[in-house]
Amino acid sequence: MKLVNREQIEKLSKFKSENFLTTSFYLDTNKSKVTKKVITLSLKNLINEGKSKLEKMEISRKNKESLSEDLDKISVFSSQNLTTQNPAGLAIFSCQGEDFWQVFHLPNPPRNRVIFDQNPYVRPLSAALGEHRQICALTLDRKKAKWYEIFMGEISSLESMLGDVPSKVKEGGWEGYNSKRIERHIATHLHDYLKKAAKKTFELFKKNSFDWLFLGCKEEYFSVFEPLLHPYLKTRLKGRLKAKPGDPPDRILKESLELEKTLKKEEEEEIVNHLISELEKGGLATSGLKQTVRSLNRGEVQTLIVTRSFSKPGRICPKCNFLFVDEPRCLFCQKRTEVLVDIVDEAVEAAMDKNCQVKHITGPSPLRRYGNIGAFLRYKA
């Protein structure tokens, strides 16, 4: 299935077997960057890496058999997928001991990895989703308006509308009277047409709840159209396109993705600068792995901010589910903590469970000076 929303990740993160470990498998399948031969070799190496890890693990025989079956099924499925599908990335989660199997096709290539853990390793999915916004791209002129939905690197047509605005005609008359009358007539038609387009845009927003609106039109239309937009849409109008209604979808997609990338970079820089500002003035923010995890345990976190690919081992209390960087025993119930492959991934999952926002930052970034992780807080205990 395609990765399309946060709910998919939240549902996946809740899977946990009491008796078996889960295999999380990520493979870069971007054929525009690497050949099928290279991808096949990477797949083989990952499976061998997983089998090598499995041999060294001190777990029950049934658990080893389940993980071995995971690797075999993943190998077969991935090999077949390379010939029938063309996603940029592949994410597979398997626990054959519980008959659990889930596949996601990713719009961006992930880092190749295979992980055995109690829960599915979902952080790369969260990061992939965070890289994209749901965008409505509108192109219009006096003859036609076309709306497109753009999400996760793909474009689809939403709606189109024909205009009935007359062309400008130069006509003489006493002191230009006829000419002025025609201009007023055209202006009225243009206003009515653009008003319908603004109304249609709001209807599409209520139906599709897009994050950003991109608009492709001449300045003469924009100056009339922008004031007609609903206030909700004015705040979502993030950029202007050069594209026209007659342009092919792939051209509109390319221009929109370039604009999205620029806006995302600006957004990330703004978030990090805001976090640093809050930290320096002693406001509602924290940074560093130990302090951020502590705030997360206390329920103080509103928004978690983390550098992509940042990972560290850690520990978790099997009773309280509280996270710790290096505590051998839970500070709350004194139960012995268990080792985590990646405490940062668990922190992302915990944040989503608590309905916190999660923002992934592309490095290099000033966030590195603050431990590659931090958070805006609801309050300080």
C-alpha positions as CSV (number, residue, x, y, z in Angstrom):
1,M,0.0,0.0,0.0
2,K,1.0,3.6,-0.4
3,L,2.0,5.7,2.6
4,V,-0.5,8.5,2.7
5,N,-1.2,9.6,6.3
6,R,-0.1,9.6,9.9
7,E,-2.9,7.2,11.0
8,Q,-1.3,4.4,9.1
9,I,1.9,4.9,11.0
10,E,0.1,5.2,14.4
11,K,-1.7,1.9,13.7
12,L,1.4,0.1,12.7
13,S,3.4,1.4,15.7
14,K,0.8,-0.2,18.1
15,F,1.6,-3.7,16.9
16,K,3.5,-5.7,19.4
17,S,3.7,-9.4,20.0
18,E,4.2,-10.9,23.5
19,N,6.0,-13.9,22.2
20,F,7.8,-12.9,19.0
21,L,10.0,-10.1,17.6
22,T,9.1,-8.1,14.5
23,T,11.3,-7.7,11.4
24,S,11.4,-4.2,9.9
25,F,13.0,-4.0,6.5
26,Y,13.8,-0.9,4.4
27,L,15.1,-1.0,0.8
28,D,16.1,1.7,-1.6
29,T,14.4,0.7,-4.9
30,N,14.8,4.0,-6.7
31,K,15.6,2.8,-10.3
32,S,16.2,6.4,-11.4
33,K,19.3,6.6,-9.2
34,V,20.6,3.0,-9.2
35,T,20.3,0.0,-11.5
36,K,18.1,-3.0,-10.8
37,K,21.3,-5.1,-10.5
38,V,22.6,-2.9,-7.7
39,I,19.2,-3.0,-5.9
40,T,19.1,-6.8,-6.2
41,L,22.6,-7.0,-4.7
42,S,21.5,-4.7,-1.9
43,L,18.5,-6.9,-1.2
44,K,20.7,-10.0,-1.0
45,N,23.2,-8.3,1.3
46,L,20.5,-7.1,3.6
47,I,18.9,-10.6,3.9
48,N,22.4,-12.0,4.6
49,E,23.0,-9.3,7.2
50,G,19.7,-10.2,8.8
51,K,20.5,-13.9,8.9
52,S,23.9,-13.2,10.4
53,K,22.3,-11.1,13.2
54,L,19.8,-13.8,13.8
55,E,22.5,-16.5,14.4
56,K,24.1,-14.4,17.1
57,M,20.8,-13.6,18.9
58,E,20.0,-15.3,22.2
59,I,16.3,-15.9,21.8
60,S,14.0,-18.9,21.8
61,R,13.9,-21.4,19.0
62,K,10.3,-20.4,18.0
63,N,11.4,-16.7,17.9
64,K,14.3,-17.5,15.6
65,E,12.1,-19.6,13.3
66,S,9.6,-16.7,13.1
67,L,12.3,-14.2,12.2
68,S,13.9,-16.6,9.7
69,E,10.5,-17.0,8.0
70,D,10.2,-13.2,8.0
71,L,13.5,-12.9,6.1
72,D,12.6,-15.6,3.6
73,K,9.2,-14.1,2.8
74,I,10.7,-10.6,2.5
75,S,13.4,-11.8,0.1
76,V,10.8,-13.5,-2.2
77,F,8.4,-10.6,-2.1
78,S,11.1,-8.0,-2.7
79,S,12.6,-9.9,-5.6
80,Q,9.2,-10.1,-7.3
81,N,8.4,-6.5,-6.5
82,L,11.5,-5.2,-8.3
83,T,10.1,-6.5,-11.6
84,T,6.4,-5.5,-11.1
85,Q,6.6,-2.2,-9.1
86,N,8.6,0.9,-9.4
87,P,8.4,2.8,-6.0
88,A,11.4,4.8,-4.8
89,G,11.5,2.8,-1.6
90,L,10.1,-0.3,0.1
91,A,9.2,-0.8,3.8
92,I,8.1,-4.3,5.0
93,F,7.1,-5.3,8.5
94,S,6.7,-8.9,9.3
95,C,6.1,-11.2,12.3
96,Q,5.3,-14.6,10.9
97,G,4.8,-16.0,14.4
98,E,1.7,-13.8,14.7
99,D,0.9,-14.0,10.9
100,F,1.6,-10.2,10.7
101,W,2.6,-8.7,7.3
102,Q,2.5,-5.2,6.1
103,V,4.1,-3.5,3.1
104,F,4.5,0.2,2.2
105,H,5.6,1.8,-1.1
106,L,7.6,4.9,-0.3
107,P,7.9,8.0,-2.4
108,N,11.5,8.6,-1.3
109,P,14.4,6.1,-1.0
110,P,15.1,5.0,2.6
111,R,18.4,4.0,4.1
112,N,18.8,0.2,3.6
113,R,18.4,-1.6,6.9
114,V,16.9,-4.7,8.6
115,I,15.9,-4.5,12.3
116,F,14.6,-7.0,14.8
117,D,12.7,-5.5,17.7
118,Q,9.6,-5.7,19.8
119,N,7.8,-3.1,17.7
120,P,7.9,-2.1,14.0
121,Y,10.6,0.4,13.3
122,V,8.4,3.2,12.0
123,R,10.6,6.3,12.3
124,P,11.6,6.3,8.6
125,L,7.9,6.3,7.7
126,S,7.3,9.3,9.9
127,A,10.2,11.1,8.4
128,A,9.0,10.3,4.8
129,L,5.5,11.6,5.6
130,G,7.0,14.7,7.2
131,E,8.8,15.6,4.0
132,H,5.6,16.2,2.1
133,R,2.6,18.5,2.3
134,Q,-0.8,17.9,0.7
135,I,-0.9,20.6,-2.0
136,C,-3.6,22.0,-4.2
137,A,-2.2,23.5,-7.4
138,L,-4.5,25.8,-9.3
139,T,-3.7,27.1,-12.7
140,L,-6.1,29.6,-14.3
141,D,-6.5,32.1,-17.1
142,R,-9.6,33.8,-18.5
143,K,-10.6,30.7,-20.4
144,K,-10.0,27.8,-18.0
145,A,-9.2,26.9,-14.4
146,K,-7.7,23.5,-13.4
147,W,-7.1,22.1,-9.9
148,Y,-4.6,19.4,-9.1
149,E,-3.8,17.5,-5.9
150,I,-0.1,16.9,-5.3
151,F,1.1,14.6,-2.5
152,M,4.1,12.4,-1.9
153,G,5.5,13.2,-5.3
154,E,2.4,12.3,-7.3
155,I,-0.2,14.5,-9.1
156,S,-3.8,13.8,-9.8
157,S,-6.6,16.0,-11.4
158,L,-9.2,17.3,-9.0
159,E,-11.5,19.6,-11.0
160,S,-11.7,21.9,-14.0
161,M,-13.9,24.8,-15.0
162,L,-14.4,26.7,-18.2
163,G,-14.5,30.5,-18.2
164,D,-16.7,32.8,-20.3
165,V,-14.7,36.0,-20.0
166,P,-14.7,37.8,-23.4
167,S,-11.4,38.7,-25.0
168,K,-10.3,42.3,-24.9
169,V,-11.5,44.2,-28.0
170,K,-10.5,47.7,-29.0
171,E,-13.6,49.6,-30.1
172,G,-13.9,53.2,-30.9
173,G,-16.7,55.6,-30.1
174,W,-17.5,59.1,-28.9
175,E,-14.7,60.0,-26.5
176,G,-13.9,56.3,-26.1
177,Y,-17.3,55.6,-24.5
178,N,-17.9,52.2,-26.2
179,S,-14.3,51.2,-25.3
180,K,-14.8,51.9,-21.6
181,R,-18.2,50.2,-21.6
182,I,-16.6,47.0,-23.1
183,E,-13.8,47.2,-20.5
184,R,-16.4,47.3,-17.6
185,H,-18.3,44.5,-19.2
186,I,-15.1,42.3,-19.4
187,A,-14.1,43.3,-15.8
188,T,-17.5,42.2,-14.5
189,H,-17.3,38.8,-16.3
190,L,-13.7,38.3,-15.0
191,H,-14.7,39.1,-11.4
192,D,-17.7,36.7,-11.6
193,Y,-15.6,33.9,-13.1
194,L,-12.8,34.3,-10.6
195,K,-15.3,34.5,-7.7
196,K,-16.6,31.1,-8.9
197,A,-13.1,29.7,-9.0
198,A,-12.4,31.0,-5.5
199,K,-15.6,29.3,-4.3
200,K,-14.7,26.1,-6.0
201,T,-11.2,26.2,-4.4
202,F,-12.8,26.5,-1.0
203,E,-15.2,23.6,-1.7
204,L,-12.2,21.4,-2.7
205,F,-10.4,22.5,0.5
206,K,-13.3,21.4,2.7
207,K,-13.4,18.1,0.9
208,N,-9.6,17.4,0.7
209,S,-8.1,19.5,3.6
210,F,-4.9,20.4,1.7
211,D,-2.1,22.1,3.6
212,W,-0.8,24.4,0.9
213,L,-2.2,26.2,-2.1
214,F,-0.1,27.0,-5.2
215,L,-1.4,29.3,-7.8
216,G,-0.4,29.7,-11.4
217,C,-1.8,32.7,-13.2
218,K,-0.9,36.2,-14.5
219,E,-0.6,39.1,-12.1
220,E,-3.6,40.8,-13.6
221,Y,-5.8,37.8,-12.5
222,F,-4.0,37.3,-9.2
223,S,-4.7,40.8,-8.0
224,V,-8.4,40.1,-8.5
225,F,-8.5,36.5,-7.4
226,E,-6.5,36.6,-4.1
227,P,-8.9,39.0,-2.3
228,L,-11.8,36.7,-3.2
229,L,-10.3,33.7,-1.4
230,H,-11.7,32.5,1.9
231,P,-9.4,33.6,4.9
232,Y,-8.6,29.9,5.5
233,L,-7.2,29.7,1.9
234,K,-5.3,32.9,2.1
235,T,-3.2,31.5,5.0
236,R,-2.5,28.4,2.8
237,L,-1.5,30.3,-0.3
238,K,2.2,29.6,-0.2
239,G,3.5,30.2,-3.6
240,R,3.1,31.2,-7.2
241,L,3.6,28.9,-10.2
242,K,4.6,29.8,-13.8
243,A,2.4,27.0,-15.0
244,K,-0.7,27.6,-17.1
245,P,-4.0,25.6,-17.5
246,G,-2.7,24.2,-20.8
247,D,0.5,22.8,-19.4
248,P,0.9,19.0,-18.9
249,P,0.5,17.6,-15.4
250,D,4.2,16.5,-15.2
251,R,5.4,20.0,-15.7
252,I,3.0,21.3,-13.0
253,L,4.2,18.5,-10.7
254,K,7.9,19.3,-11.3
255,E,7.5,23.0,-10.6
256,S,5.3,22.3,-7.5
257,L,7.8,19.8,-6.1
258,E,10.7,22.4,-6.5
259,L,8.6,25.0,-4.7
260,E,7.6,22.5,-2.0
261,K,11.3,21.6,-1.4
262,T,12.2,25.3,-1.0
263,L,9.3,26.0,1.4
264,K,10.1,22.9,3.5
265,K,13.7,24.0,3.9
266,E,12.6,27.5,5.0
267,E,10.1,25.9,7.4
268,E,12.7,23.7,9.0
269,E,15.1,26.6,9.4
270,E,12.4,28.6,11.1
271,I,11.5,25.8,13.5
272,V,15.1,25.2,14.6
273,N,15.7,29.0,15.0
274,H,12.5,29.2,17.1
275,L,13.6,26.3,19.2
276,I,17.1,27.8,19.8
277,S,15.5,31.1,20.7
278,E,13.3,29.5,23.3
279,L,16.2,27.5,24.7
280,E,18.4,30.6,25.0
281,K,15.8,32.6,26.9
282,G,14.8,29.7,29.1
283,G,11.4,29.3,27.6
284,L,9.2,26.3,27.0
285,A,11.7,24.2,25.2
286,T,14.3,21.5,25.9
287,S,17.1,19.9,24.0
288,G,19.5,16.9,24.2
289,L,18.5,13.3,24.3
290,K,18.3,12.8,28.0
291,Q,16.4,16.0,28.8
292,T,14.0,15.5,25.8
293,V,13.2,11.9,26.8
294,R,12.6,13.0,30.4
295,S,10.2,15.7,29.2
296,L,8.5,13.1,27.0
297,N,8.0,10.7,29.9
298,R,6.4,13.5,32.0
299,G,4.0,14.4,29.2
300,E,5.4,17.9,28.8
301,V,6.2,17.7,25.1
302,Q,4.1,19.5,22.6
303,T,6.3,19.2,19.5
304,L,9.3,16.8,19.1
305,I,12.1,18.0,16.8
306,V,14.7,15.5,15.6
307,T,17.4,15.4,13.0
308,R,16.8,12.8,10.3
309,S,18.9,9.6,10.6
310,F,19.9,10.5,14.2
311,S,19.8,7.4,16.3
312,K,21.1,6.1,19.7
313,P,20.6,3.0,21.7
314,G,18.7,3.3,25.0
315,R,16.4,1.5,27.5
316,I,12.7,1.2,28.2
317,C,10.7,0.1,31.2
318,P,8.6,-2.9,30.2
319,K,6.0,-1.9,32.8
320,C,5.7,1.9,32.5
321,N,6.9,2.2,28.9
322,F,9.1,5.1,30.1
323,L,12.2,5.7,28.1
324,F,15.7,6.2,29.5
325,V,19.1,6.8,27.9
326,D,21.1,4.6,30.3
327,E,19.1,3.9,33.5
328,P,19.4,0.2,34.4
329,R,16.2,0.5,36.5
330,C,13.0,2.5,36.0
331,L,13.1,5.7,38.0
332,F,9.3,5.4,38.6
333,C,8.7,1.7,39.4
334,Q,12.2,0.4,39.9
335,K,11.7,-2.4,37.4
336,R,14.7,-3.4,35.4
337,T,14.8,-1.7,32.0
338,E,15.3,-3.4,28.7
339,V,17.7,-2.5,25.9
340,L,16.4,-0.6,22.9
341,V,18.0,-0.7,19.4
342,D,17.1,3.0,18.8
343,I,15.6,5.1,21.6
344,V,15.1,8.0,19.1
345,D,12.6,5.8,17.1
346,E,10.8,4.9,20.4
347,A,10.7,8.6,21.3
348,V,9.0,9.4,17.9
349,E,6.5,6.6,18.5
350,A,5.8,7.8,22.1
351,A,5.3,11.3,20.8
352,M,2.8,10.2,18.3
353,D,1.0,8.1,20.9
354,K,0.7,11.3,23.0
355,N,-0.7,13.3,20.0
356,C,2.4,15.4,19.8
357,Q,3.7,16.8,16.5
358,V,6.9,15.4,15.2
359,K,9.2,17.5,13.0
360,H,12.1,15.9,11.2
361,I,15.0,18.2,10.3
362,T,17.3,17.6,7.4
363,G,21.0,18.0,8.4
364,P,23.3,19.7,8.5
365,S,21.5,22.0,10.9
366,P,22.2,24.1,14.0
367,L,20.1,21.5,15.9
368,R,23.3,19.4,15.9
369,R,24.9,21.7,18.5
370,Y,21.9,20.9,20.8
371,G,22.2,17.1,20.5
372,N,20.2,16.6,17.3
373,I,17.0,16.4,19.3
374,G,14.8,18.8,21.2
375,A,11.2,19.8,21.9
376,F,8.7,22.6,22.4
377,L,6.9,22.0,25.7
378,R,3.4,22.5,26.9
379,Y,4.6,23.3,30.4
380,K,7.6,22.7,32.7
381,A,7.1,20.5,35.7
